[in-house]
């Protein structure tokens, strides 16, 4: 990924609704990008996000995927 993802992609990441390959690319970017980490922190503070996540969450999220996303959500801004 050469540029930062759109708001829609970050929201899809938080809602756990991306395909595995797309998610992996996005996660690698976010782990290295302070700006995206800050954007995710703001998104995770949104009251509407919880409802969105419940609505879009896929039925087959593995434990590894769940832990990876949780770790990303908990990353402090650099």
C-alpha positions in Angstrom: 0.0 0.0 0.0 1.6 3.2 -1.1 -0.8 5.7 0.3 -3.0 5.9 3.4 -6.4 4.1 3.1 -9.7 5.8 2.7 -12.1 6.4 5.6 -14.2 3.6 4.2 -11.4 1.1 4.2 -10.4 1.9 7.8 -14.1 1.6 8.8 -14.3 -1.8 7.1 -11.1 -2.9 8.9 -12.7 -1.9 12.3 -15.9 -3.7 11.3 -13.9 -6.7 10.3 -15.6 -6.9 6.9 -12.5 -7.0 4.6 -11.3 -10.0 2.7 -8.3 -11.7 4.3 -5.7 -10.5 1.7 -7.0 -6.9 1.8 -7.0 -6.9 5.6 -3.5 -8.1 5.8 -2.2 -5.4 3.5 -4.1 -2.7 5.5 -2.9 -4.1 8.8 0.7 -3.9 7.7 0.3 -0.3 6.6 -1.5 0.7 9.8 1.2 -0.9 12.0 3.8 1.5 10.4 1.6 4.6 9.9 1.2 7.0 12.8 -1.4 9.0 10.9 -3.6 5.9 10.3 -3.2 4.8 13.9 -4.5 8.2 15.0 -7.4 7.9 12.5 -8.3 4.4 13.8 -8.2 5.8 17.4 -10.7 8.5 16.5 -12.9 5.9 14.6 -12.8 3.5 17.6 -14.1 6.4 19.8 -17.2 6.8 17.6 -20.4 5.6 19.2 -21.8 4.6 15.8 -18.9 2.2 15.2 -20.1 -0.5 17.6 -23.4 -0.8 15.7 -21.6 -0.8 12.4 -19.3 -3.5 13.5 -22.1 -5.7 14.7 -24.0 -5.1 11.4 -21.0 -5.9 9.1 -19.0 -8.4 11.1 -18.4 -11.6 9.2 -19.4 -14.9 10.7 -16.0 -16.5 10.2 -13.4 -14.4 12.0 -10.6 -16.5 13.2 -9.0 -16.1 16.6 -5.8 -14.9 15.0 -7.7 -12.2 13.0 -9.6 -11.2 16.2 -6.3 -10.8 18.2 -4.6 -8.9 15.3 -7.5 -6.4 15.0 -7.7 -6.0 18.8 -3.9 -5.3 18.9 -4.3 -2.7 16.2 -7.2 -1.0 18.1 -5.1 -0.8 21.2 -2.0 0.6 19.6 -1.1 4.0 21.1 -0.4 6.8 18.7 3.3 7.2 18.1 
